[in-house]
C-alpha cells in the first residue's frame, strides 16, 4: 500500500526552518555580523547580483507581511499614520515605516539597516517614494533601476529596452563591489544564476501540478508559503534544494491522488494578494465548501516561471534583465493580466474566479471592477469580487466576508448543477 504523505508536514517544517535561518541572518546583520544588507522589492528583482557578492537581500514587503500574519502590524500602521501617512497609503509602506520608528524590532527578526536601497521599479510608483522615505530615515544611498513598461502588442520588450536595463545592471556592479568589499566574479554570478535556473524549473513544474484533479496543493494559500524561499533564497543551494524536495513530495501526493482537502468539490482561480492577518480565516471560508484554488495571479508577482521564464547561466545579466522586464506580473498591462487569468480558468479547469481587491494597493485594485465584468459577462465565468486589505486588520470583516463568499459558493453550486443537467 502506498505511503500516506502528511499534508503540509515535512514541506511546511522545512520552509519554516529555512525562513527562520534567513531571519536569523537578518538579526546577525543588524548586530554588525554577517553580510551587509541590501533592501529590494519582490517583483522582478535582480537578487542574483546580490547573491553573487554574498550580500543579504532584505525585503521590507516580507517584513511587513510577516508582522501582519502574526497580527502585529496594526500598531506599526497607526504609528505611520500618526506621522502623517494617509489611511489609504500602501499598508506595506506604513507597516514598514512604523516598524522603523519602533526600533526595527519585528516579531521574527531585528531588521538590519540598509547598506544600499535598491529600487527595481516595476509597475508600482509607490516603490520609488517608499525607498526615498527610507533613504531620508536611514541615510543609505539609493540605486534606482528603471524598468520600462511592456508597450508592444506582442508583449515582447524591444532590444533597446533590454539593453537599457542591462546597462543599469552593469552600472550596479561597481556599487555592489564597494558595499561588499569583493570584486565582481562572472563565474560566481553564473553559479548563482544556475541555482535560480534549477529553482525556477522545479517551481514551474509545481505550479503546473494543480492542472490535475485533485490538485495536490492549494495554489494560493499553500503557494504563498513556498513563495518565501522562492524570493528570500533564490540563487542559493538551499533554495534550489527546497524546491527539489517540494517537487518530489508533491509528486508523491499526485501518485496517491491526495489533495489539500478531503474532497475537492470546486476549483477556483484568484486574483490579488491575500489578507495576511486573516489568512487562515479566509482559507477556511472557502475550504468549508470544498473549494481549492488551483491558480493565483499573486503567486506570479515575483516571476512567471510556469509561462516559460528561465534564468540563463550562459547569459546571466541579460536573463536577469528579461526577468525584470517581461516575466513578472506587475510589469504587465491589463490585457496581459486578463489573458493570464483566462489561461488559468481554461487550462487549469476552474469553476470560477475570485478577485480580492486590496484597499491600500492601487496597483492590484485598479481596474478590477472591469475585470469582474469581463469575466462574468463576456466569458460567462462565475466571478466574485471582495474587498479588504493585505495588511490592515481594520478593513476585514469576517462576518461580511463570509456572507459574500457563502452567497457566491451557493450560486456556484447552482451553476454547476444547472450545467450538469444540460
N, C-alpha and C positions, 0 to 999 in steps of 0.2 A: 504494500500500500504506500502511496506517495506521502512524503513527509509534509505535514501541515506547517506553513510558514506563518508565524505570528505577524499580524498586520501592524506595520509601523514599528515593529520591535527592534531588531538589530539596526535597521537603517536609521530609525529615529535616535537611538542611542549613539550611533556613530556620528550623526550630524551634530548632536549636542556636544560630544567630546571635541570635535573639530572646531566648532564655533567657540566653545569655551576656551580652547587653546588660543584661538585668534584674539579673543577679548583679553586674555592674559598678556598677549604680546602688546596690545594697546596700553595696558596698565604699566607694563615694564617700560615702554617708550615714554609714557608720561612721567615715570620716575627717573628718566635720563639714562635708561638702559636699553639695549637692543637697537633696533633700526629707527632712523628718523621717520616721522610720519608725513605723508602727503595726502591732503584731502582731495577727493574727487567724487564724481557723481556716478550713479549706477548706469544710466543709459548711454550706450555707445562709448565706452571709455577705453583709454589706452593702457590698462593696468599692466599689460605685458612689459611695457617700457619701464615701469616702476619696479617690477619684479626682476628685471634684468640688472638693476642696480641694487638689489636687496633692500629696497625701500618698503616701508609698511603702508599699504593703502588703507586709508580711513574714510569711511562713508558716513557723513552726517545723516543721510537718509536712513541707513541701517540703525544708527544710534537712536534716531527719533522713533522708528517703528518698534524697536526693542523696548523702549520705555512705554510705548502705547500698549504693546502686547501684555506688559506687566501692570497695566492700568496705573502708571505713574507719570503719564505725560501731562495731564491737565495742569498741575502746579507750574510746570515749565511754560506751558502755553499762556497761562494767566500772567506769569511774570513778564513775558514778552509784551503782552497787551498793556500791562502797567507802564511799560517803557514807551508805548505809543504805537505798537503794531496793531493794525486793524483786525477786527474779528473775522474778516473774510480774506485775510492774508493766508498764504500756504501754511497749513498747520505743521508741516515738517520744519519749515523755517522757524516758526515760533517756538516749537519744542526745542530745536537746536540752540536758538539764541537764549531761551530761558535756561537751558542746561548750562550754557557758558557762564551766565551770571550766577549760577548756583554752584560754581566751582568745578564744572565738568565731571561731577560725580554721578555717573549713570548707574542704573541698577546692575548692569552686567560688567562694567569696567570704568576705570578712570580714563577719560578721553584725552589723549596727548595733544599738546599744542602743535600746529602745523609748521613744518619746515617750508612747505610750499602749498599754495592754494591753486590747484589745477582745475580750471573750468573746462569742461567739454560741453560746449553749448550745442545741444541737440534738442530742438523743439520747444524748450521752455525758457522764456526770458527771465523767469524768477531766479534761475540759476545764477545769472550774472549779478543781480542785485544781492542775492544771498551771499555770494563769495565776496562782494565789495564790502558788505557789512562785517563779514568775518575778518577781512583784511584790516578794517578800521579797529576792530576789537583786539586782534592778536598782533598786528604789526607785521604779519607774514607777507611775503611777496606773492603776487598773482601771476599766473601764466594762463592766458586765455587762448583756447583753441576754438576757432570759429568754424563751424560745420555748415556749409550751405545746405538749404533745403533741397530735396529732390524735386526738380522742376519739370523734368521731361515726362511726356505722356507714357513712355515705356517703363518709367520708374528706375532708369539707369542714370547714375551720375556721369557728367561729362568728364572727358580726360582732363580738362582744365580744373574742374572741381577736385578731382582726385589728386592732382599734383599740388593744388593749393593746400590741401590737408597734409600731404606727405611732407611738404616743405616746413609746415608748422611743427610736425613731429620731429623733423631733423633739427629744428631750432630748439626744441625742448631738450635734446640730448645733452648739450653742454650745461644746461641749468641743472639737470639731474646729476651730472658729474660733480658739480660744485657742492650740491647738497649731500650727496653720498660719500664724496671723497674717493670715488672709484672712476676709473677710465671706462669708457664705453667698450664693450666686448661683443662684437657681432655674433660670435659663436654662442655666447651666453644668451643673447636675445633669441637666437634660433632654437635653443634648448627650451626656453620658456614658451615660445610660440608652439613648439611641438606638443608640450603639455596641454596648451589651450586647444590645439587641434584635436587631440585624443579626447579631452574633456567634452568638446563640442560634439564629437561623433557619438559618444555614449549618451549625451543629453538629447540629441536629435532622435536616437532610437527610443529613448524613454518617452519622449513627447509623442511619438507615433503610436505607442502601445495602446492608449485609450481608444484607438480606432476599433480595437477588438471588443467583443462583448462576452462577459462583463469586462469593463475597464479594470486593470489590475490596481489602479490607484486613482485618487481624485486629482485631476489636472489643474485644480485651483488651490484647494486647501492643503493638499499634500505637496503640490508643486512649489508653493511658497516656502515650505520647509527646505526643499532641495535648492531653492534659489540662494540661500545663504552661502553655502560652499561654492556655488557657481560664480558668485561675484567676489566674495572675500578671498577665495582660494584659487581662482582661475590663474593658470600659468604656473602652478606648483604640482609637484608629485602627489602631495596629499590630496589635492583637489581631484586630480586625474584618478587616483586610486578609489576615492569615494564614489565617483560616478561609475566606475567599473563595477564596484561592489553593488551599487544600486541597481544597475542594469541586470546583473546576474541574479540578484534576489527577486527582482520583478519578473524576470523570465520564469522563475520557479512558480510565481503566482499565476502567470499566464498558463503554464502547463497544468496547474491544479484548477484552473478556471475560477480563481478566487478574486473577489473584488473588495472594495473598502466597506461595503455594506452587506448584510446578509442576503439581500436581494436587490438587484439593480432594476428598478421599475422605470425610471426616467433618465434620459441622457440630456444634459444641458451644456450650453456654451455660455461663458460670462465675459463681459467687458467691464474693465475698470479695476482699480485697486481694492483690496479688502478693507473692511472696517476693523483695523487691527485691535482696538480694545475689546471688541466683541467677536473676535474671530471664531471661537468655539460656539458661541450662541448663534451666530449667522450660519455656521455649518449645520448645526442641529436643526435649524428651521427648514432646511432642505432635506437633510438625511431622514427626518421622520416620515417623509413622503417616499423614501427610496430613490431620491434624486442624486445622481453623481455628475459632477462637472467633468466632461471629457476633454475640454479645451478651454483656454483662457487667454485673452489678449495680454493681461498683466504679466503673465509668465514669459512674455517676449519683450518686456520693456528694456531688458539689457542685451537682447540679441535674438535673431530669428533663425536659430540653427535648424529647426525642423523644416524650414523652407529652403535649405540648401547652403547656408553660410558655413564656411570652414576657414580657420586661420591657415596661413601658408608659410611654413618654416623656410621655404626657399626664397620667399619674397616677403619678409616679416613686416616691414614698415608699411608697405602698400596694402597688405591684407588687414592690418590694424586700421588703416585709413578707410578701407572699404567697409569694415565693421561699423565705424563711426558714421559713415555717410549713408549707407544703404540698408544695413542689416540690423536695424533696431527700430522698435515700434514708434518712438516719439519723433523720429525724423521723417515719418511717412505722412502723406496728405490723407484727407478724409476718404477719398475714393479707394486708396490703397488699404485703409483700415476696414472699409466696408468689404472689400474683396477678401481680406484675410478672415474676417468673421464669417463671410459666406462660405468660404472654403471649409472652415471648421464645422459649420452646420451641416454641410453636404457630405464632406469626406469623413467626418467623424460620426455621421449618422445621429445627429442630435434631434431631440424633440422640441427644443425651444431655446430662446436666447434671454439671458438676464443681463440688464445693464445696471451696474451700481454706479450711480452718479455721485461724485465726491464734491461736497460743498466748497471746500477750500482749494481744489485743484482744477483750475480753469483749462489746463491742457487736456485733461481727460473728459471733463464735463461739457465743454463747448461742443455743440452740435449733436449731443446725444439724443435730444428730442427728435431731431430729423432722422437720426439713426433708427430710433424706435419706429417711426412712421414708415421708413423704407423697408425694414424687415417685416413689420406686421402687415402693411398694406400691399407693398409691391411684391414681396416674396412669400407672403402668407405664412410667415414663421411666427408662432406664438411668442410674444415678447413682453417682458416685464421690465419696467424702469422703476428703480427705487433710489432714494437719496439718503445719504448720511455723510460720514466723513471718515477719512483714513486714520485720523489721529485724535480728533476732538470728541470726547465722550458726550459732550452736551448735545450733539446732533444725531444721536442714535436713540430711538425709542423702541425698545424691544417689543412692546405690545403692538404698536402701529406697524412695525416691520413684519411681525409675524402675521398680522391680519392681511397685509398686502400679498405676502408670499403664499399664504394658505388659499387666498382667493385665486391667485394665478395657478397654483397647482390643481385646484379643483377644476378650473377651466381647461387646463391641460389634460386632465384625466378625461373630461368630456370630449375634448378634441380628438384624443386617441381612440376613445370608444366609438365616436361617430365615424372616424376614419376607418376603423376595422369593420364596421357594419357595412360601409360602402364597398 
